[in-house]
């Protein structure tokens, strides 16, 4: 497995994109209902974002997860196709486990990207929730534009949708509208491994949750 990118590298990209958008740390914090100090800590690599906070930030900055994980040094396969006429130098569509880009988030959550290049409007992830791991803190829900599709490979995952909580065992799957307040969490005594799609996140309403 490829070593997780340093958080300060991701923080640098968040800072760069925020600056490009002409938004101050204080203004970004205000828009997201977060503290300016938290934004500063995330950009400096001193803190990890939760799933909810990360989605809120990349949505506000109109930033894809692919660009956040890879930066600008990995062109899309379609761009390489155009430059090369479809021959030679084209990124492989195959992704080996050791080649996945990944990020460790707050609260015991890890995302591993399952695509080799940008898939417009789609986040395709191997999500790992350690024991006690959750997408947002207790009693905090998040929401964002799009629709989610999940399949649990191992472990026991809890998903709260509004006031209802679902328990997913290995082999169970779920689909739901991401605009509904939700929270994902490990409700067992072993890590949860799941395959996750988020489709249509780009036209996002503002996500909530820290």
RORORO-980778 format. One record per residue (C-alpha): x, y, z. Coordinates in steps of 0.001 Angstrom, whole numbers, plus 500000, padded with zeros to 6 digits. Layout:
RORORO-980778
XYZ
...
***
This chain:
RORORO-980778
500000500000500000
501330503406499069
502228505520502059
499503508002502916
500282511497501702
501444513839504432
498654516003505765
500756519112505267
500791518335501525
497011518166501483
496858521251503675
499055523097501187
496647522218498367
493676523336500423
495439526634501121
496326527061497442
492771526436496266
491335528730498940
493720531478497880
492829530968494195
489176531391495137
490020534674496889
488587533484500205
490242534200503538
490502531572506263
488038533550508347
485530533819505487
485786530108504646
485267529282508307
482219531558508425
480651529946505353
481110526463506784
480230527228510384
483732526250511542
486398528125513482
489141530017511643
491666528284513904
490493524875512651
490945525940509020
494431527171509907
495300523889511637
494052521849508658
496072523893506185
499208523648508304
498784519879508750
498333520106512519
494827518589512447
493003516013510387
489583516830508928
486603514623509570
484712513244506573
482042515899507048
484548518744507287
486518517565504259
483394517293502120
482315520754503242
485657522318502339
486157520668498944
482554521502498059
482925525163498980
486171525394496995
484757523375494071
487654520952494499
487570517278493499
488869514601495849
491099513450493007
492828516831492808
493112517001496593
494803513600496759
496954513863493650
497626517558493193
498327518913489705
501235516575488979
499013513704487810
497107514581484614
493841512889483830
493910509932481437
491652511879479047
494210514715478974
496985512258478194
494857510729475457
494434514146473857
498149514934474079
499294511574472777
496595510866470244
495543507900472332
498895506134472104
501760505811474567
502004507558477913
498374506902478742
497682506208482408
496596502624482993
492944502110483968
494148499395486377
494912500344489990
496895497928492170
496417498143495959
499941499486496447
499254502298493953
496115503718495555
496149507320496681
494877507529500239
494135509906503076
493712509338506807
490925511459508266
489939512305511818
487979509839513950
489639506707512568
488569506898508907
490754506134505893
489870506665502231
491675504888499397
490920506074495868
490011503231493496
490378505103490208
493632505887488398
492450509293487217
489654511814487639
486151510439487233
483938513459486719
481243513703489390
482126510347490980
484071509478494144
484944505741494067
486535504738497357
487651501904499578
486553503235502972
488026501874506204
486479502702509579
488621501631512518
486976500491515748
485224503590517096
485686505385513768
482957507681512439
482369510183509637
481354512891512118
481481513318515906
478730511823518072
475285513353517514
476576515333514512
475242514643511021
476432515794507629
474726516304504287
475858517173500788
474578517004497237
474629513717495358
473756510115496010
475739507451497853
476060503738497213
477849501520499697
478754497840500068
480203496434503289
482984493904502751
483807493195506405
482942494477509868
479693495985511097
478780499478509934
476092501742511326
474483504367509115
472188506993510560
469811508598508052
467831511303509773
466360509667512856
466720506094511583
469797503900512125
470672500965509865
473092498146510715
475071496767507778
476760493378507975
479247491956505424
477461491602502096
474871494278502888
474533497308500638
472775500643500846
471884503615498649
470616506987499830
470282510645498930
473279512498500378
471202515611501052
469558513667503885
471480514259507133
473609511191507732
476450509696509745
478543506585509090
480247504760511949
481822501482513034
479450499739515434
481501496566515930
484774495342517387
486758495051514149
487584497495511334
484919498060508699
485972497757505068
483487499061502521
483320500046498869
481742503470498469
480461505552495561
479375509171495831
477807510368492591
476936513952491701
478608515641494672
479909518504492523
476673520521492419
476709520550496183
474641522362498724
476829523251501673
477679520243503793
477317520509507505
479300518757510206
482796519085511608
***
